[in-house]
């Protein structure tokens, strides 16, 4: 009679292997649900921008102001540079010397036109880019 137990099979073999198939099935279903719902959450997002509360800042030089009108025209100082804004900023000696620019945009201007002005300023080497806003006043509440 041997006490070592050699040659004997274990009595309980039900927990030797864990079945992961149900867990993989659940993970795949969750992945599909998140893939379907994620784009719906992003496109349904509404943003209501707050009113701007700012103080008046004196502009150093009016010749360094890029204005964007509501009809999508871009003015640099008093000159209409809608078609060649990038070239005008790159060749302007004041912009290249001071690396500063002010952007004033009408609130009805399209975001894409304002973004084009910002991108043109950055590509021209402007490091100090300032956005001008109409500050709220106490009597108007705007």
C-alpha positions as CSV (number, residue, x, y, z in Angstrom):
1,X,0.0,0.0,0.0
2,X,1.4,3.4,-1.1
3,X,0.8,6.6,0.7
4,X,2.3,9.0,-1.9
5,X,-0.8,9.1,-4.1
6,X,1.2,8.6,-7.2
7,X,-0.9,7.5,-10.2
8,X,-4.1,8.8,-8.8
9,X,-6.2,11.3,-10.6
10,X,-7.6,14.4,-8.8
11,X,-11.1,14.0,-7.6
12,X,-12.4,17.5,-8.7
13,X,-11.4,18.6,-12.3
14,X,-14.3,21.0,-13.0
15,X,-12.3,24.2,-12.1
16,X,-9.1,23.5,-14.0
17,X,-10.1,25.5,-17.1
18,X,-12.1,28.8,-17.0
19,X,-14.4,29.2,-19.9
20,X,-13.9,32.8,-21.2
21,X,-16.3,32.6,-24.2
22,X,-19.2,34.3,-22.4
23,X,-17.0,37.1,-21.2
24,X,-15.7,37.7,-24.7
25,X,-19.2,37.8,-26.1
26,X,-20.3,40.4,-23.5
27,X,-17.2,42.5,-24.3
28,X,-17.9,42.4,-28.0
29,X,-21.6,43.5,-27.5
30,X,-20.4,46.4,-25.2
31,X,-17.9,47.4,-27.9
32,X,-20.5,47.5,-30.6
33,X,-22.9,49.5,-28.4
34,X,-20.2,52.1,-27.6
35,X,-19.2,52.3,-31.3
36,X,-22.7,53.0,-32.3
37,X,-23.6,55.5,-29.5
38,X,-20.3,57.6,-29.4
39,X,-20.8,59.5,-32.7
40,X,-24.4,60.3,-31.7
41,X,-23.2,61.9,-28.5
42,X,-20.7,64.2,-30.3
43,X,-23.0,65.4,-33.0
44,X,-25.8,66.2,-30.6
45,X,-23.6,68.5,-28.5
46,X,-24.9,72.1,-28.4
47,X,-22.6,74.9,-27.2
48,X,-23.9,78.1,-25.8
49,X,-21.0,80.5,-25.5
50,X,-21.1,82.9,-22.5
51,X,-21.2,86.7,-22.8
52,X,-17.7,88.2,-22.7
53,X,-16.8,90.4,-19.7
54,X,-13.6,92.3,-20.6
55,X,-12.1,95.6,-19.9
56,X,-11.0,98.2,-22.5
57,X,-7.4,97.7,-23.7
58,X,-5.7,100.3,-25.7
59,X,-4.4,99.0,-29.0
60,X,-0.8,100.0,-29.7
61,X,-1.2,100.6,-33.4
62,X,-4.4,100.5,-35.4
63,X,-2.4,99.4,-38.5
64,X,-1.9,96.0,-36.8
65,X,-5.7,95.2,-36.7
66,X,-7.2,92.5,-39.0
67,X,-11.0,93.0,-39.2
68,X,-13.4,90.3,-40.3
69,X,-16.8,91.7,-41.4
70,X,-20.1,89.9,-41.4
71,X,-20.1,89.6,-45.2
72,X,-16.8,87.6,-44.9
73,X,-14.4,90.4,-46.0
74,X,-11.0,90.6,-44.3
75,X,-9.5,94.1,-43.8
76,X,-5.9,94.7,-42.7
77,X,-6.0,98.3,-41.4
78,X,-8.2,100.0,-44.0
79,X,-7.2,97.7,-47.0
80,X,-9.3,94.8,-48.2
81,X,-7.0,91.7,-48.2
82,X,-9.6,89.0,-48.4
83,X,-7.9,87.2,-51.3
84,X,-4.2,87.6,-50.2
85,X,-4.2,87.9,-46.4
86,X,-1.4,85.4,-46.0
87,X,0.9,87.2,-48.4
88,X,0.1,90.6,-47.0
89,X,1.0,89.5,-43.4
90,X,4.2,87.9,-44.5
91,X,5.4,91.0,-46.4
92,X,4.2,93.6,-43.9
93,X,7.3,95.0,-42.1
94,X,5.4,96.0,-38.9
95,X,4.0,92.5,-38.5
96,X,7.4,90.9,-39.1
97,X,9.1,93.3,-36.7
98,X,6.7,93.2,-33.8
99,X,5.2,89.7,-34.3
100,X,1.9,91.1,-32.9
101,X,-1.5,91.3,-34.4
102,X,-5.1,92.1,-33.3
103,X,-8.1,90.4,-34.8
104,X,-11.5,92.0,-34.6
105,X,-14.4,89.9,-35.9
106,X,-18.1,90.7,-36.3
107,X,-20.2,88.4,-34.2
108,X,-22.1,87.4,-37.3
109,X,-18.9,86.4,-39.1
110,X,-18.4,82.8,-39.9
111,X,-16.0,80.9,-37.8
112,X,-14.1,79.6,-40.8
113,X,-13.2,83.1,-41.9
114,X,-11.9,84.0,-38.5
115,X,-10.0,80.7,-38.3
116,X,-8.4,81.5,-41.7
117,X,-7.2,84.9,-40.3
118,X,-5.7,83.2,-37.2
119,X,-4.0,80.6,-39.3
120,X,-2.6,83.2,-41.7
121,X,-1.2,85.2,-38.7
122,X,0.4,82.1,-37.2
123,X,2.0,81.1,-40.6
124,X,3.3,84.7,-40.9
125,X,5.2,84.3,-37.6
126,X,2.9,86.2,-35.3
127,X,3.5,85.1,-31.7
128,X,1.2,87.6,-29.9
129,X,-2.3,87.2,-31.3
130,X,-5.0,89.2,-29.6
131,X,-8.8,88.9,-30.2
132,X,-10.6,92.1,-29.7
133,X,-14.1,92.0,-28.2
134,X,-16.8,94.5,-27.3
135,X,-16.8,94.7,-23.5
136,X,-20.0,94.6,-21.6
137,X,-21.2,97.9,-20.1
138,X,-23.3,98.3,-17.0
139,X,-25.9,100.4,-18.7
140,X,-26.5,98.1,-21.7
141,X,-26.0,94.8,-20.0
142,X,-24.3,93.5,-23.0
